[in-house]
Amino acid sequence: MSDIISQYGTIFLIMACVFGFFMAWGVGANDVANAMGTSVGAKAITIKQAILIAMVFEFAGAYFAGGEVTSTIRSGIIDIEKAGFADSPELLVYGMLSSLLAAGIWLLIASHNGWPVSTTHSIIGAIVGFAVVGISVDAVVWSKVWSIVASWVVSPMCSGIIAFFIFRSVQKLVLETDDPFANAKKYVPLYIFMVGFIIAMVTLVKGLRYVGLDFSFGESLGIAVAVGVFAMLLGVLLLRGIKEVAAENEDFHFSSVEKVFGVLMIFTACSMAFAHGSNDVANAIGPLAAVAGVVRSGGEFSEQSGLPFWILLLGGGGIVAGLAMWGYKVIATIGRNITELTPSRGFAAELAAASTVVVASGTGIPVSTTHTLVGAVLGVGLARGIGALNLTVVSRIFLSWVVTLPVGAGISIIFFFLFKAIFS
């Protein structure tokens, strides 16, 4: 039993909860806005509706499918044995506290300026920073870090390519036909089925075992098809109310068609929020779970400690609070400033990004939702030609991505030594 842990255990736990909530708040203000930006930018939903959708689906994603990535953030990036945490577990506690605080502060700055940075980078940069400087270079599992670094290139490329082809299919099947409105009504239910099926499938296969439900692959497939069909029927009901109004199409040829896609975007917004909750809640609660585990066991660090329900609750609550208070700033960047989005374009971007994120969450790789979504929006823009992109905004976003890692690491190192000085 470590003396420092037994003496200050309760204080550490309270600090971890406060910093964890602050970090989750930052995730909500910055990252959830990414998830919702395309829907709001395409005018499919209002900001208020976006916040309501996010409250329900972010929370559901975090709770039902958030466990896999949390274990990577909690114990996958640092080699526990080489780091010597068995002898001095308080070092891990200082490190995780400083990581949460550093990432939270950087997200606060970025959200204030409307930059869509990656919360995944912020926290990983912070953890790697304190581990390298505060403990030793060997303490970091570099192979894990490189796979995460590779995902920063791979995930926007994957979602960009998927978005490009989804939007090309929309152009071929609907927009470039003789009767786009009739074809929109014909094909949009199939796209809605796809959205329901993909999200349900990944959740069932990977996420639910943390809540004590375990389905076989066959059962998962059956349930996912049922969810897809249910979503499709719901979509068909909603589409019934949309009629083609010739007068509306005078200014913009596809006005009525885009209304049909507007219904689809409600579904993709839900799926994007769910995907985001499943991947990014880990950034806030992974370090918190690590601190809670060490304090609860009196200084023993086990890599396989269970994830308490209240930690997921705290993470989900923080995310929703951040979005409600400050989310509108980043929503404007993603939704309006990269390329002009209409519902048919926004849908392609969101479906591609959500698919990439849920598949990655399922495999436990913490990808950046920001990167996947920006990649997908770029893919849709490119499907219309390079001139459709606002390259100054794109370059500014890329720059903020590059800066995130070193800034997160730097702030984290300062706090690490500060906590060490105060408590040791």
N, C-alpha and C positions, 0 to 999 in steps of 0.2 A: 504493500500500500504506500503510495507516494505521499510524503508529508504535505507537499504543496497542494496536491489534489484534495486531500482530506481537510486541509485548512480552508481553502478557498473554493471548494467544489461548487457550493451553491451560487457564489458570485459568478463563477465561470459560466454556469448554466444560464443564469439570468442574462449575462452579457451576450451569450451565444443566441439566446432567443431574441433579444433586442436587435443585435446585428443581423441575425437571419431574417427578421421581419423587414429591416431596412433594405437589405439586399433584395428580398422578394418584392418590396415596393419598387425598387429600381427596375427589376425585371418587368413589372407591370407597366411602369411609366415608359420604358423604352422598347422592350421586346414584344409585349402584347400588342402595342401599337403597330408593330410590323405585321402581326397576324391579321389585324383588322384594317390596316391602311388601304389595301387594294379594294376591299368592299366599300369603304367610305369614299375612296377616291373615284370609284366607278359609279357613285351615287346610288348603289343598290340598297344601302341601309344608311340611317343617320348615325351620328356619333352616339346618341343615347341608346339606340338599338344595339350598336356595336358593344357598348359597355355591358348591357344586359346579357347579350349572347356570351361575351367573354366570361362574365361572372359564373354562368352555369357550366360552360364547356371547358374553360381553363381548369376549373376546379375538378371537374370530372376526369379530365386527362391526367392531372397531377395525381389524383387519388387512385384511379384504376390502372394507369399505365406508366406511372412515374418512377417505379422502383428500380428498373434495370439500369438506367443512367445514373441514378443516385449512388449505386454501389461503385460505379467507376469513379465518380467525383470524390466519394468518401474515402476509398481505399485503393483505387487503382493507379493513382498518379505517383504516390510515394511508396517506396519500398520500406515497409515497416521494420524489417529486421536490420537492414543496413543503416537505417536512420537512428537506430538505438533508442526507439521510443519505449522499449521494455524497461530500460533503466531510468529514463526521465520522461514519462508520458506528458508532463506539463508542457514540454516543447511542442508537442502536437497540438495541444490546446491553444497555446499562444499563436501558433501558426495559422490554425483554422479561424481563430477570432480575427487576426489581422487580415486574413484573406477576405473574409466577409465584409469587414469594414472598408478595406481598400477598394474592393469591387463596387460596393454600394456607393462610395463617394464618387468614383469615376462615372458610374451610371447617372448619378445626380447631375454632374457637370454636363454629360453628353445629352441627357434628356432636356436640360434647360436650353441647350443650343439646337435642339431638334435633330441631332445626329443619330442615325440608327446604328449604334455600335453593337457588338456581340456580347451578350452577358456571359456566354460560354467562354469566350476568350478572356473576359475580365477576370473570372474566377480562376481559370486554369493558369493564366499569367501570374496571378497573385499567389497561388499555391506553389508553383514552380519557383517563383522569386524567393519566398521565405525559405524553401527547402534548400536551394542552392547556396544562398548566402548565410542563412542561419544555421544550417546543419552540415550538409556536404553535397558535392555534386553527385556523388554515388547514391544519395538518398532518393533521387528522382528515377522513376521507371521510364527511361528515355524512349523505349520502344513504344510505350503507350502514348507518350507525348507526340512522337512522330506520326503515329496513326491518326491522332487528333489533328495535327498540323496538316496532314495529307487531306483530311476531310474538309479543310477550309477551301481547298482548290476543287476537290472532287464534288462536294455537295452543291455549290452554285452551278458547276458545269452540268451535273446530272439533272438538277431541277430546270436549268435553262434549256437543255435539250428536250426534256419531257414537255415543258411548256411550249416550246417551238412546235413540236409535232401535234400536241393537243390543239393548239390554235390553228395550225394548218388544216387539221381535220374539220374544225369549225368553218374555216373559209371554204373548204371543198364541199362539205355536206350542206351548209346553210347559206353563208354570205354570198357565194359566187353562183348561186342557182337562180332559176327563173322565178321561183316563188319562195323567197327566203323565210317569210313569216310561217307559211305552212310547214316548211322543213324544220324550222326552229321548234315548233310545237311537236313535231314528230321525233326529233332526235334528243331534245333536251331531257326528257324523262330517262333516256339511256345514260346520259352523262350523270344524272342524279343517282341512278343505280350504282354507277362506278364509284361515286363519292362515298355512298353508304357502305358499299361492300369493302372498299380498301380500308377505311377507318375501322370498321368492325373486325375485319380479319386480323389486322395487326394487334389490336387490343386483346382479342381473344387468345391469339397464339402466344403473346408475350406478357401482356400486362397483368392479367387478372390473378395470376398465381400469388401475387403479393396480398391480395384480398381474400385468399383462401379458396379461389375457384380454379379448377384445372380441367380444361376440356381437351379431348383428343383432337388431332388435326381434322379428322372427318366431321366431328361435331362442330368444331369452329367454322368449318367451311359451310355447313348447313345453316348455322345461325347467321353467318355473315351474308349469305344469299338472302335469307329472310329479312335481315335489316335493310339490305339494298332494295328489295322489293317494296318494303314498307315505305322507305324514303321516296321511291319512285311513285307509288300511289299517292302519297301526300303531295308530291310535286304536280302530278296530273290534276289533282283537285285544285291546287293553287293556280295552275295554268288556265283552267276553265274560264276564270274571270277576265282573262286578257283578250281583248278584241283588237283587230287591226283598225287603226284610225288613219285614214288616208291623209287628212290634213296635217297630222304630226310628222308624216314622212317627207313633207315638202322641204323643210329645213335640213333634215338629216335623213338620208335614204333609209336607214335601218332603225329608225326610232322605235317602231312597234316590235321589231325583232329583239332589240336590246332589252325591252321590257320582259320578254320571255326569259332572256338570260339573267335578268335581275332576280327572278325567282330562284334560279340555279345558284346564284351567288350567295343567297341566304344559307343554302346547304354547305357551300364551300367555306363560308365564313365560320360556320359551326365546326366543320372538320379541321380547319386551320387552327382554331382556338384549342380544340381538343389535342391536336398534334403538338402544339406549342406547350400546353400544360404538361404533356407526357414527357417532353424532352427537357424543358428549361426550368421546371420547378426544382430539379436536381441541383441547379447552380446555387440556389439559396439554401436548400435543406441538406445537401450532401455534407458540407463542413459542420453544420449544426448537429447532424446525426452523429458525426464522428466525435464531437465534443461531448454530446449527451452520453454516448457509449462509454467513453473513458471515465467520465464523472460517475456514472451509474455503477461501473464495475470497480470503482475505487482505484483507478490507474491502470487496470488491465486493458490492453487494446486487442479486441478480437476483430478480425476482418469480416466475420460473418455475424454481426449483431443484427437483430431484427429492427425493422424501421417502425418506431412507435407511431400510432395513429395521429397523436396531437401534433407531431412534427409536420406531417403532410397538411394538416389543418392550418397550421401557422403559415406555411409556405403559400397555400392557396389563398388565404385571407390577405396576405401582403401583396400578392400579385394583383388581386382585384382592387385593392385600395390605391395602388400606384397608377393603374390604368384610369380609374375614375377621376383622380386628381390631376394628373399631368400628361395622360396619354395623347391628348390632342396634338401636341407639338410634333411628335415623330410621325403620327398618322398623316400629317400634311406632307412631309417629305416623301414618304413611300407612295402615298396615294395620288399625289398631284404632280410631284416635281420631276420624277425620273422619265416617264413617258405618259402620254395622254391615255388614260384607261377608260374603257367602256365596259359594261358588264361581261360581254363575250371575251374580251381580252383579260379582264381581271379574274374571271373564272378559270381560264387556262393557267394563269400564274398561280392561283391559290391551290388548284388541284395538284399541280406538279410539285409545289413546295410541300404541301401536306403529305403527299405520298412519300417524298424523299425523307421527310422528318420522321414519319411514323416507322418507316422501314429501318432507319438509323437507330431510333429509340429502341426498336425491337432487338437490334444486335448489340445494344449497349454502348454504341459510339456517340459521345456527346457532340453532335454537329451543331452548327449555328443556324438557328431559324432565320436570323437576319440574312445570312449569306444565301441560304436556299431561296428565300423570298426575293431578294434583290436579283439573284441569278435568274429566277423564273420571270420576273418583270422584264429583265433585259432580254430574255429569250422571246417573250411575246413582242417586245419592241422590235427585235431583229427580224421577226417574221414579217414585219411591215417595212423593213429596210432600215439601215443605220441612221438615217435622217430623223427617224421617229424618236430617237433617244436624246435626252438632255445630258450631253457628255460632261458639262461642268459639274452638275449635281453628282453624276456617277463618280467622277474623279475625287470629289470631296468625300463621298461615302467611303471609297477605297482607302483614302488617306486616314480617315478616322479608324478604320479597321486596323491599319498597320500600327498606329499609335497605341491602340488599346493594350496590347500585351506588355510592352515595356512600362507603360504608366501604371497598370495594375500591379506589376511586379515591384516597381519602385516604391509605391505607397505602402504595399504590404510589408516590405523589408523594414521600413521606418517603424511601422506599428509593432512588428515582431520584436525588435530590440527594445521598444518602449515598454511593452508588456513584460518582457523578460526582466527589465530593470525594476519595474514596479513590484512584481510578485516574487521574484527569486531572492 
